Amino acid sequence: MAVLPPAPLGDHQKPVAAARSLRAGVRLVLACTAALVAAVGVTWYAPGRAAPAATAGVVVLREPR
């Protein structure tokens, strides 16, 4: 019995640990949301690709078969 913490302290340790885990989870959710928004912003709103330099302005005509 000497190993157990006093009753009020023992009752308070679990809620404190749960609150700490909840805060860490909220921070991780916010960080993942920010990473997702950044990834979508970079891929969706990025400027388009330019044509390759070798074919820029060149019209390729095919012969009819």
C-alpha positions as CSV (number, residue, x, y, z in Angstrom):
1,M,0.0,0.0,0.0
2,A,2.9,2.3,0.5
3,V,3.6,2.3,-3.2
4,L,0.3,3.8,-4.2
5,P,0.0,7.6,-4.4
6,P,-2.5,9.4,-2.2
7,A,-6.1,9.2,-3.4
8,P,-6.5,12.8,-4.7
9,L,-3.2,12.7,-6.5
10,G,-4.0,9.3,-8.1
11,D,-7.3,10.5,-9.3
12,H,-5.7,13.6,-10.9
13,Q,-2.9,11.8,-12.8
14,K,-5.2,10.1,-15.5
15,P,-7.1,13.3,-16.4
16,V,-3.8,15.2,-16.7
17,A,-2.3,12.5,-19.0
18,A,-5.5,12.5,-21.0
19,A,-5.5,16.3,-21.4
20,R,-1.8,16.2,-22.5
21,S,-2.6,13.5,-25.1
22,L,-5.6,15.5,-26.3
23,R,-3.5,18.6,-26.8
24,A,-0.8,16.7,-28.7
25,G,-3.5,15.1,-30.9
26,V,-5.0,18.5,-31.7
27,R,-1.6,19.9,-32.6
28,L,-1.0,16.9,-34.9
29,V,-4.3,17.3,-36.6
30,L,-3.6,21.0,-37.2
31,A,-0.1,20.2,-38.5
32,C,-1.5,17.6,-40.9
33,T,-4.3,19.9,-42.1
34,A,-1.7,22.6,-42.8
35,A,0.5,20.1,-44.7
36,L,-2.5,19.0,-46.7
37,V,-3.6,22.6,-47.6
38,A,0.0,23.4,-48.6
39,A,0.3,20.3,-50.8
40,V,-3.0,21.0,-52.5
41,G,-2.0,24.6,-53.0
42,V,1.3,23.7,-54.6
43,T,-0.1,21.1,-56.9
44,W,-3.5,22.6,-57.8
45,Y,-2.5,26.3,-58.2
46,A,1.0,25.9,-59.5
47,P,1.8,27.4,-62.9
48,G,1.4,25.2,-65.9
49,R,4.3,23.4,-67.6
50,A,6.0,25.2,-70.4
51,A,6.5,23.4,-73.7
52,P,9.9,21.8,-74.2
53,A,12.5,24.1,-75.8
54,A,13.0,21.8,-78.9
55,T,9.4,21.9,-79.9
56,A,8.3,25.3,-78.9
57,G,6.6,27.0,-81.8
58,V,7.2,24.1,-84.2
59,V,4.2,22.7,-86.0
60,V,4.5,19.0,-86.9
61,L,2.5,18.0,-90.0
62,R,1.7,14.4,-90.7
63,E,1.3,13.0,-94.2
64,P,-2.1,11.5,-94.9
65,R,-2.2,7.7,-95.1
